[in-house]
Amino acid sequence: MLLNLRNAIRHKSIKILNYDQKKDFEINNRKLKELNLDPLYISSTLKDNGVDYDNNRQSWHWHLFAGFSKNLANLKILEIGTHKGEFTNFLSKIFKDSQIDSFNNESMSLYEDFEHNN
């Protein structure tokens, strides 16, 4: 609780105090199933690419695209906000026959790096 309070003050957000990680995980898993995405396939695809399905620090867009990769191919994907390119690299592995264009605003990256280091 003390760590959550410190984070809430640091990030200036009360939402952190009320965040229920288990509930969030259950909701996101339910949403994947509502989209007819296969959790076992998603887990396997993530694992094959060095990503842990259960990692609570991992954004769920990795899960979504892993699920989409089961039935979609030959896509044109535009990623905006590439940062270090980790997600773009992941996309290139799961959508092998697709065109992926990636854009990152360098001035924003410098700002984000400054914010994270201070």
PyMOL commands that set and color helices and strands:
alter all, ss='L'
color gray80, all
select helices_A, chain A and resi 2-11+15-18+21-34+39-48+61-68+86-94+106-117
alter helices_A, ss='H'
color red, helices_A
select strands_A, chain A and resi 76-80+99-103
alter strands_A, ss='S'
color yellow, strands_A
deselect
rebuild
show_as cartoon
